């Protein structure tokens, strides 16, 4: 975690952890924010994810072992707003980065974007 404000949590299995800048994210974690709430995350490959209020983002897969050529990032945005800024994986292996939403899948090609997912 890089920044945390307001209501921000990480769901890890059955645990609901208060988001804190000392908390290390793990594959399978779900980041959630309330209203008000936001959080900013920098992953080990320097990918930047920022979540706005009332958001939910799953970190389904994150592998970053460049010495072995193992790199992948797969997230699922379920609701709210998020910004994304490519890190090393998005620059070296953009085909290995994917963000899903309830309506579509976004392939990353070394870029930045803002996404908003409204409840159905």
RODO-2510 file (C-alpha; in nm, 4 decimals, decimal comma):
residues 120
     n   res          X          Y          Z
     1     x     0,0000     0,0000     0,0000
     2     x     0,1145     0,3477    -0,0740
     3     x    -0,1788     0,5603     0,0430
     4     x    -0,4948     0,4898     0,2415
     5     x    -0,7795     0,7243     0,3301
     6     x    -1,1147     0,6704     0,4989
     7     x    -1,2811     0,3310     0,4804
     8     x    -1,0368     0,0951     0,3077
     9     x    -0,9992    -0,2783     0,3602
    10     x    -0,8305    -0,5849     0,2196
    11     x    -1,0279    -0,9078     0,2194
    12     x    -0,7937    -1,2065     0,2527
    13     x    -0,9906    -1,5275     0,2615
    14     x    -1,2193    -1,4999     0,5636
    15     x    -1,0237    -1,2056     0,7084
    16     x    -1,1156    -0,8384     0,6701
    17     x    -0,7984    -0,6373     0,7259
    18     x    -0,7948    -0,2609     0,7745
    19     x    -0,5847    -0,1243     0,4876
    20     x    -0,2599     0,0234     0,6099
    21     x     0,0543     0,1385     0,4293
    22     x     0,2500    -0,1412     0,6009
    23     x     0,0158    -0,4123     0,4626
    24     x     0,1673    -0,6239     0,1848
    25     x    -0,0846    -0,7396    -0,0763
    26     x    -0,1007    -1,1070    -0,1729
    27     x    -0,2389    -1,2860    -0,4738
    28     x    -0,6092    -1,3427    -0,4126
    29     x    -0,6586    -1,0295    -0,2011
    30     x    -0,9650    -0,8138    -0,2625
    31     x    -0,9244    -0,4388    -0,2115
    32     x    -1,2397    -0,2531    -0,1055
    33     x    -1,3173     0,1066    -0,0232
    34     x    -1,6233     0,2616     0,1349
    35     x    -1,7633     0,6083     0,1163
    36     x    -1,5498     0,7957     0,1889
    37     x    -1,2470     0,5851     0,1113
    38     x    -0,9562     0,5464    -0,1267
    39     x    -0,6299     0,3589    -0,1550
    40     x    -0,3234     0,3631    -0,3730
    41     x    -0,1051     0,0597    -0,4351
    42     x     0,2324     0,0164    -0,6014
    43     x     0,3053    -0,3444    -0,6932
    44     x     0,6580    -0,4917    -0,7035
    45     x     0,6852    -0,4243    -1,0792
    46     x     0,5924    -0,0560    -1,0209
    47     x     0,2365    -0,0944    -1,1484
    48     x     0,0229     0,1742    -0,9829
    49     x    -0,3418     0,1079    -0,8923
    50     x    -0,5573     0,3728    -0,7247
    51     x    -0,9107     0,3026    -0,6051
    52     x    -1,1728     0,5685    -0,5437
    53     x    -1,4718     0,5568    -0,3065
    54     x    -1,7084     0,2564    -0,3074
    55     x    -1,4733     0,0376    -0,5108
    56     x    -1,3876    -0,3316    -0,5184
    57     x    -1,0892    -0,4796    -0,7042
    58     x    -0,9656    -0,8394    -0,6932
    59     x    -0,5940    -0,9136    -0,7342
    60     x    -0,6438    -1,2567    -0,8877
    61     x    -0,2921    -1,3186    -1,0139
    62     x     0,0383    -1,1409    -0,9722
    63     x     0,3670    -1,3023    -1,0682
    64     x     0,6862    -1,1022    -1,1041
    65     x     1,0049    -1,3059    -1,1371
    66     x     1,1753    -1,1352    -1,4328
    67     x     1,4960    -1,3414    -1,4022
    68     x     1,2883    -1,6488    -1,4908
    69     x     1,0693    -1,4653    -1,7421
    70     x     0,7642    -1,5182    -1,5200
    71     x     0,5372    -1,2156    -1,5249
    72     x     0,1601    -1,1797    -1,5107
    73     x    -0,1038    -0,9499    -1,3667
    74     x    -0,4738    -1,0323    -1,3670
    75     x    -0,7282    -0,8172    -1,1823
    76     x    -1,1061    -0,8009    -1,1746
    77     x    -1,2767    -0,4658    -1,1136
    78     x    -1,6213    -0,5333    -0,9693
    79     x    -1,7397    -0,1809    -0,8872
    80     x    -1,6264     0,1760    -0,8405
    81     x    -1,3398     0,3676    -0,9985
    82     x    -0,9740     0,2900    -1,0453
    83     x    -0,6761     0,4288    -1,2269
    84     x    -0,4034     0,2077    -1,3659
    85     x    -0,0482     0,2967    -1,4674
    86     x     0,1632     0,0255    -1,6302
    87     x     0,4637    -0,1108    -1,4506
    88     x     0,7354    -0,3392    -1,5818
    89     x     0,4988    -0,6234    -1,6713
    90     x     0,2840    -0,3941    -1,8859
    91     x     0,5933    -0,2651    -2,0635
    92     x     0,7848    -0,5925    -2,1144
    93     x     0,4967    -0,8396    -2,1498
    94     x     0,1742    -0,6452    -2,2136
    95     x    -0,0030    -0,9618    -2,3283
    96     x     0,0352    -1,0924    -1,9709
    97     x    -0,1702    -0,8076    -1,8169
    98     x    -0,5481    -0,8248    -1,8051
    99     x    -0,8221    -0,6425    -1,6171
   100     x    -1,1745    -0,7793    -1,6214
   101     x    -1,4976    -0,5991    -1,5440
   102     x    -1,8486    -0,7470    -1,5328
   103     x    -1,8975    -0,6351    -1,8946
   104     x    -1,5581    -0,6648    -2,0633
   105     x    -1,1905    -0,7586    -2,0482
   106     x    -0,9256    -0,4925    -2,0951
   107     x    -0,5938    -0,5927    -2,2482
   108     x    -0,3080    -0,3709    -2,1413
   109     x    -0,0553    -0,2442    -2,3910
   110     x     0,1756    -0,0372    -2,1726
   111     x    -0,0446     0,2543    -2,0824
   112     x    -0,2571     0,4263    -1,8212
   113     x    -0,6316     0,4518    -1,7925
   114     x    -0,9256     0,5322    -1,5673
   115     x    -1,2063     0,2847    -1,5331
   116     x    -1,5505     0,3149    -1,3748
   117     x    -1,7735     0,0160    -1,3127
   118     x    -2,1315     0,0927    -1,2162
   119     x    -2,3460    -0,1584    -1,0277
   120     x    -2,5831    -0,3537    -1,2543
***
